Amino acid sequence: MKLGSHTVAGMLGTWQEGPGPAHRRLSDRLRLLVLDGRLTLGSVLPSERDLAAALGTSRTTIGAAYRTLAEHGYLTTRDRARATVRLPDEAPPQPTAHTNAGTIDLSFAAPPAPVEILHAAFAAALQQLPRHFERHGYDRHGVAELRQAVADWHGRRGLPTSPGQIMITNGAQHALSLLTRTLVSPRDKVLIDHPTYPHAIKTLAEARARLVPVAVTSSGWDVEQLHAAGASAAMAYLIPDFHNPTGLCMPTDVRHNLKLTCPTVIDETMTDLALDEPSPEPFALHMPAAVSIGSVSKSIWGGLRIGWIRAAPSLLERIAQARPAMDLGTPVVEQLAAAVLLNKHQTRRPPALQELKTQRNALRRALNDYLPDLHAPQPTGGMTLWATFPAPFTSRLATIAPDHGVIIAAGPRFGIGGAFERNIRLPYTLPPNQLTHAIRRLAAARQALSQGTTGTHRPAPIA
Ligand SMILES: Cc1ncc(COP(=O)(O)O)c(C=O)c1O
């Protein structure tokens, strides 16, 4: 995919700021974009001249940055051909901090497994498994037990659902990929929250959709803007329930007033993580045509890789037709275990929610103590804070944070065009003492940044 100079300039954001020569800052920022997946492998970068013009800098700076990246295996450059993004043949050198077992990873917002509960569910699943041995085990819609359990989960939330409206997937991310394949063609517009979940951006960008971002501000969603953006969109993707990354929950009146005419995919991955108020009403109660996706990844464990789509049977049939190009179904034992967990109502476990609250409080206390100018509103659910610094530097902070023993996800991962350089997402899925250590280390990294220290680290993956 050929990238225009203004697109790349937007992704680069505030690369001009900071210590060191300009070509080094530029190559560091481009490398960060490659490693965290915002610059997709195989993307063709603008010519030196075009990028220099878009960035208001010299061709020499761009040439030097491209050469550095090529030397380290991040670009292919050939005479006259445009530079193409690649990865080094060898895995990029692991910085010492990453190999240090004491590094705290704040880039994942996902809970550890509830061990005993999972053991019991798998023991029960293994007893049921022989029932399935007579069949081939490939089921594009999922096993009947889990489709019924997911339908009942929706029913308990007040949304009557039949198993025929459910397709089981390998997580909510897979559900979104299947829907994108089915509903979106290259150059279609897709409405997204801004900020939003980074892997959704990646899925939609790889489908060559044109993303239409609508701001989710501290006061939430704006119905008029959503209507305006949705009018010409082929699909909308929204996370109204404890939105990732802001933690905001769309109020009932907004749900009620929102009348999108395009196919609307509602990500309910976080809906069971209500901490201070009852879980929100299912979005589809207000917009019956909405397609909901969900999973047990945040409410139980991501390693199960079990999710679902709730949609009209006709749409599920279209997805089922297309599905074999991606995969041939979801593993049966995991499905049976997930059915046991859902039937026992284990997606809303009061002790687990209490633990999340305690962790959220510990994180906020640590922020108060060590980073008092970081503005971090308290979400009423979910597992992340969306925090704002007074100045834009979080890509640089993410680059040097591993030197100080902590890995963070910088704000621009959650947006397009280099937005959110003042933000970071902070999950509260670790024990309180680790969260406190992590924030102390982050404060040290921030101080080093203002004193001009730089590092050369690869950003971590993200969930
Ligand atoms: C909003 C949102 N949707 C989807 C996913 C992916 O979930 P799963 O592990 O079920 O694929 C995540 C994971 O972080 C998420 O936060």
The ligand as an SDF file (V2000), in Angstrom:
LIG
                    3D

 16 16  0  0  0  0  0  0  0  0999 V2000
  -12.7340   -3.2750   22.9530 C   0  0  0  0  0  0  0  0  0  0  0  0
  -12.0650   -4.5710   22.6650 C   0  0  0  0  0  0  0  0  0  0  0  0
  -12.5530   -5.3470   21.6890 N   0  0  0  0  0  0  0  0  0  0  0  0
  -11.9860   -6.5180   21.3800 C   0  0  0  0  0  0  0  0  0  0  0  0
  -10.8950   -6.9740   22.0640 C   0  0  0  0  0  0  0  0  0  0  0  0
  -10.3060   -8.2950   21.6880 C   0  0  0  0  0  0  0  0  0  0  0  0
  -10.8640   -9.2360   22.5210 O   0  0  0  0  0  0  0  0  0  0  0  0
  -10.6500  -10.7880   22.3320 P   0  0  0  0  0  0  0  0  0  0  0  0
   -9.5270  -11.1750   23.2310 O   0  0  0  0  0  0  0  0  0  0  0  0
  -11.9530  -11.3560   22.7410 O   0  0  0  0  0  0  0  0  0  0  0  0
  -10.3520  -11.0560   20.9050 O   0  0  0  0  0  0  0  0  0  0  0  0
  -10.3500   -6.2170   23.0930 C   0  0  0  0  0  0  0  0  0  0  0  0
   -9.1470   -6.6660   23.8060 C   0  0  0  0  0  0  0  0  0  0  0  0
   -8.4410   -5.9010   24.4050 O   0  0  0  0  0  0  0  0  0  0  0  0
  -10.9510   -4.9780   23.3920 C   0  0  0  0  0  0  0  0  0  0  0  0
  -10.4830   -4.2150   24.3640 O   0  0  0  0  0  0  0  0  0  0  0  0
  1  2  1  0
  2  3  1  0
  2 15  2  0
  3  4  2  0
  4  5  1  0
  5  6  1  0
  5 12  2  0
  6  7  1  0
  7  8  1  0
  8  9  2  0
  8 10  1  0
  8 11  1  0
 12 13  1  0
 12 15  1  0
 13 14  2  0
 15 16  1  0
M  END
$$$$
